């Protein structure tokens, strides 16, 4: 119910924006309007991702392409889709709480693996899956299929040492929901290293990977 209300509010705001002349033409919008609308789009896209509704996610990405191009033209957004904005204290508090939940989830997963006598790599993978489950659980989407998808999503983080994996996966999850509040360069380095080692071969030359949030960081 909570996630439904959030989505409904965001949709209403987007409809209001697009009803105006500026809404139809991004070039007529102020920097502040572009940034606000971009962040709303990102939230909708990542809610769809967290629900593993890939069709909806791709539609939203397509809809925001013109907006992103205008922001890139003005230097308001970089290749990592990390928009510039003023720090909002309410949002910062949300991010801080979310970060804490993510870190605890990683630690719990790591401890579970160790308690069952698993080796370090398996412990790290369990911790990564546990971290990604934080957002999935909020949408009540827990199933074997979702677990398999999450295990595929965290593949670039599997070979990292636990302290590095924890930091990177936490920043990755924050970036998916609050892109302006994450240290995305940490994640970008992990993804680029994963690609450089030739590991993208497992994704059929990258075709299936394009549905994963970190795919856009390869460019």
Secondary structure as GFF3:
##gff-version 3
##sequence-region A 1 219
A	DSSP	alpha_helix	2	19	.	.	.	ID=ss1
A	DSSP	alpha_helix	21	24	.	.	.	ID=ss2
A	DSSP	three_ten_helix	26	28	.	.	.	ID=ss3
A	DSSP	alpha_helix	31	50	.	.	.	ID=ss4
A	DSSP	alpha_helix	54	63	.	.	.	ID=ss5
A	DSSP	alpha_helix	65	74	.	.	.	ID=ss6
A	DSSP	alpha_helix	89	115	.	.	.	ID=ss7
A	DSSP	alpha_helix	120	138	.	.	.	ID=ss8
A	DSSP	alpha_helix	144	153	.	.	.	ID=ss9
A	DSSP	three_ten_helix	155	157	.	.	.	ID=ss10
A	DSSP	alpha_helix	162	177	.	.	.	ID=ss11
A	DSSP	three_ten_helix	179	181	.	.	.	ID=ss12
A	DSSP	alpha_helix	184	196	.	.	.	ID=ss13
A	DSSP	three_ten_helix	199	203	.	.	.	ID=ss14
A	DSSP	three_ten_helix	208	211	.	.	.	ID=ss15
A	DSSP	three_ten_helix	213	217	.	.	.	ID=ss16
###
